[in-house]
Amino acid sequence: RAEVLSCAEHAEWHAEECRRIYGRVIPARRDNVHQTVVRQPVGVCAAFTPWNFPLSQAIRKTSAALGAGCTMILKGPEDSPSAVLALAQIFHDAGLPPGCLNIVWGVPSEVSEHLIRSPIVRKISFTGSVPVGKQLAAMAGRYMKRMTMELGGHSPVLVFDDADARPVEFDLRGSLEEVLARLAPPAEEKRGPGRPKLGVTAREVTLLPRHWDWLALQPGGASQA
């Protein structure tokens, strides 16, 4: 629920901001010269999104591209495809013209190579691991494609001995799924050089048993009862 509501806010924010894509007026050295910068859509964008937060990752790329006047080819994750398909259905129901948002599936390496090599695609956007990002960046550089990448993770959580754990315990019910996600083995390697191997502290673990009563443990994870 929280992810869906956040995605709606992202879509609204991009829709408003893309109405204000300003250019620039550059002062010229001569009085009879006028220099202006006009921003225009890049063209067809190819985006690759990961399995974690599948709807949120997709809406950020899609809303920005469509709002700026670009068409989008979105390669979603095979591990969580329903969110990407639901997003495409939402845009379709909202009246997005056919061909503006295109969803593709297949072997990731083959799909990415085909899209990046295509002369139709003008920009690449990728969120995922550093090794895969290097491969895509090398291909994009070979064909002189613009690229935007979010790679790895460098945001460990540190809780020191003098910290007051009571606010954390009070708010733990709302953030327990995130804690459990960090306890579970990652399906995608996203640890960068500055990220610890285990992101959950001993203090967080001691607080978890107090909240087991509202959880129903299932194979491969946990869900609210």
FENWOHU-V934001 format. One record per residue. RES is the residue in three letters. SS is DSSP state (hx for helix, st for strand, lp for the rest). PHI is phi in degrees with one decimal (NA if undefined). BURIAL is + if it has 16 or more other ideal C-beta (glycine too) atoms within 10 Angstrom, else -. Layout:
((RES:SS:PHI:BURIAL) (RES:SS:PHI:BURIAL))
This chain:
((ARG:lp:NA:-) (ALA:hx:-62.3:-) (GLU:hx:-66.2:-) (VAL:hx:-65.2:-) (LEU:hx:-64.4:-) (SER:hx:-64.5:-) (CYS:hx:-64.8:+) (ALA:hx:-62.6:-) (GLU:hx:-67.8:-) (HIS:hx:-62.1:+) (ALA:hx:-62.4:+) (GLU:hx:-65.7:-) (TRP:hx:-62.9:-) (HIS:hx:-65.6:+) (ALA:hx:-61.5:-) (GLU:hx:-76.0:-) (GLU:hx:-66.6:-) (CYS:hx:-72.4:-) (ARG:hx:-77.6:-) (ARG:hx:-122.9:-) (ILE:lp:-87.7:-) (TYR:lp:-82.6:-) (GLY:lp:-94.9:-) (ARG:st:-140.5:-) (VAL:st:-111.6:-) (ILE:st:-100.0:-) (PRO:lp:-59.6:-) (ALA:lp:-99.2:-) (ARG:lp:-80.4:-) (ARG:lp:-118.9:-) (ASP:lp:-68.3:-) (ASN:lp:-92.3:-) (VAL:lp:-116.6:-) (HIS:lp:-121.3:-) (GLN:st:-117.0:-) (THR:st:-132.7:-) (VAL:st:-115.3:-) (VAL:lp:-113.7:-) (ARG:lp:-87.9:-) (GLN:lp:-125.6:-) (PRO:lp:-57.1:+) (VAL:lp:-67.1:+) (GLY:lp:131.1:-) (VAL:st:-73.2:+) (CYS:st:-112.1:+) (ALA:st:-110.8:+) (ALA:st:-121.7:+) (PHE:st:-124.3:+) (THR:lp:-117.3:+) (PRO:lp:-89.1:+) (TRP:lp:-78.4:+) (ASN:lp:-80.5:+) (PHE:lp:50.5:+) (PRO:hx:-62.9:+) (LEU:hx:-73.7:+) (SER:hx:-64.5:+) (GLN:hx:-64.0:+) (ALA:hx:-75.1:+) (ILE:hx:-67.7:+) (ARG:hx:-65.7:+) (LYS:hx:-71.7:+) (THR:hx:-68.6:+) (SER:hx:-63.7:+) (ALA:hx:-65.5:+) (ALA:hx:-68.1:+) (LEU:hx:-65.1:+) (GLY:hx:-64.3:+) (ALA:lp:-82.9:+) (GLY:lp:97.1:-) (CYS:lp:-98.9:+) (THR:lp:-91.8:+) (MET:st:-131.9:+) (ILE:st:-113.5:+) (LEU:st:-108.7:+) (LYS:st:-103.5:+) (GLY:lp:-86.9:+) (PRO:lp:-81.3:+) (GLU:hx:-69.1:-) (ASP:hx:-74.0:-) (SER:hx:-144.4:+) (PRO:hx:-78.8:-) (SER:hx:-63.7:-) (ALA:hx:-65.3:+) (VAL:hx:-67.0:+) (LEU:hx:-65.8:-) (ALA:hx:-65.3:-) (LEU:hx:-63.5:+) (ALA:hx:-62.7:+) (GLN:hx:-65.7:-) (ILE:hx:-63.0:+) (PHE:hx:-64.0:+) (HIS:hx:-63.7:-) (ASP:hx:-66.2:-) (ALA:lp:-78.8:-) (GLY:lp:101.1:-) (LEU:lp:-63.1:-) (PRO:lp:-59.7:-) (PRO:lp:-57.9:-) (GLY:lp:92.1:-) (CYS:lp:-76.6:-) (LEU:st:-125.3:+) (ASN:st:-125.4:-) (ILE:st:-105.4:+) (VAL:st:-127.2:-) (TRP:lp:-133.0:-) (GLY:lp:148.4:-) (VAL:lp:-65.0:-) (PRO:hx:-53.1:-) (SER:hx:-65.0:-) (GLU:hx:-71.3:-) (VAL:hx:-65.6:+) (SER:hx:-63.4:+) (GLU:hx:-64.6:-) (HIS:hx:-64.8:-) (LEU:hx:-70.6:+) (ILE:hx:-69.2:+) (ARG:hx:-73.2:-) (SER:lp:-64.8:-) (PRO:lp:-70.0:-) (ILE:lp:-72.8:-) (VAL:st:-75.6:+) (ARG:st:-110.5:+) (LYS:st:-146.5:+) (ILE:st:-118.9:+) (SER:st:-131.6:+) (PHE:st:-140.9:+) (THR:st:-124.6:+) (GLY:st:170.3:+) (SER:lp:-79.9:+) (VAL:hx:-65.9:-) (PRO:hx:-59.1:-) (VAL:hx:-68.1:+) (GLY:hx:-60.5:+) (LYS:hx:-64.1:-) (GLN:hx:-64.7:-) (LEU:hx:-68.1:+) (ALA:hx:-65.1:+) (ALA:hx:-65.3:-) (MET:hx:-67.0:+) (ALA:hx:-64.4:+) (GLY:hx:-67.3:-) (ARG:hx:-63.7:-) (TYR:lp:-107.6:-) (MET:lp:55.8:-) (LYS:lp:-99.2:+) (ARG:st:-63.2:-) (MET:st:-148.6:+) (THR:st:-132.3:-) (MET:st:-134.0:+) (GLU:st:-119.5:-) (LEU:st:-120.1:+) (GLY:lp:64.3:+) (GLY:lp:-151.4:+) (HIS:lp:-137.1:-) (SER:lp:-133.9:-) (PRO:lp:-69.8:-) (VAL:lp:-105.0:-) (LEU:lp:-113.0:-) (VAL:lp:-120.6:-) (PHE:lp:-91.4:-) (ASP:lp:-63.1:-) (ASP:lp:-89.5:-) (ALA:lp:-76.4:-) (ASP:lp:-83.2:-) (ALA:lp:-83.3:-) (ARG:hx:-64.6:-) (PRO:hx:-61.8:-) (VAL:hx:-65.8:-) (GLU:hx:-65.1:-) (PHE:hx:-65.4:-) (ASP:hx:-95.9:-) (LEU:hx:-67.3:+) (ARG:hx:-60.3:-) (GLY:hx:-78.2:-) (SER:hx:-112.8:-) (LEU:hx:-66.2:+) (GLU:hx:-63.6:-) (GLU:hx:-66.5:-) (VAL:hx:-62.5:+) (LEU:hx:-65.0:+) (ALA:hx:-63.9:-) (ARG:hx:-77.1:-) (LEU:hx:-76.1:-) (ALA:lp:-75.8:-) (PRO:lp:-62.4:-) (PRO:lp:-69.2:-) (ALA:lp:-79.5:-) (GLU:lp:-132.7:-) (GLU:lp:-73.9:-) (LYS:lp:-132.6:+) (ARG:lp:-90.3:+) (GLY:lp:-89.3:-) (PRO:lp:-65.8:-) (GLY:lp:-101.9:-) (ARG:lp:-106.1:-) (PRO:lp:-69.4:-) (LYS:lp:-67.3:-) (LEU:lp:-121.7:-) (GLY:lp:-96.7:+) (VAL:lp:-109.7:+) (THR:lp:-84.9:+) (ALA:hx:-63.5:-) (ARG:hx:-66.8:-) (GLU:hx:-63.5:+) (VAL:hx:-65.1:-) (THR:hx:-67.8:-) (LEU:hx:-83.6:-) (LEU:hx:-63.6:-) (PRO:hx:-57.9:-) (ARG:hx:-68.3:-) (HIS:hx:-117.2:-) (TRP:hx:-64.9:-) (ASP:hx:-64.6:-) (TRP:hx:-105.4:-) (LEU:st:-113.6:+) (ALA:st:-115.1:-) (LEU:st:-71.6:-) (GLN:st:-132.3:-) (PRO:lp:-59.7:-) (GLY:lp:88.1:-) (GLY:st:162.0:-) (ALA:st:-141.1:+) (SER:st:-142.1:-) (GLN:st:-68.5:-) (ALA:lp:-79.5:-))
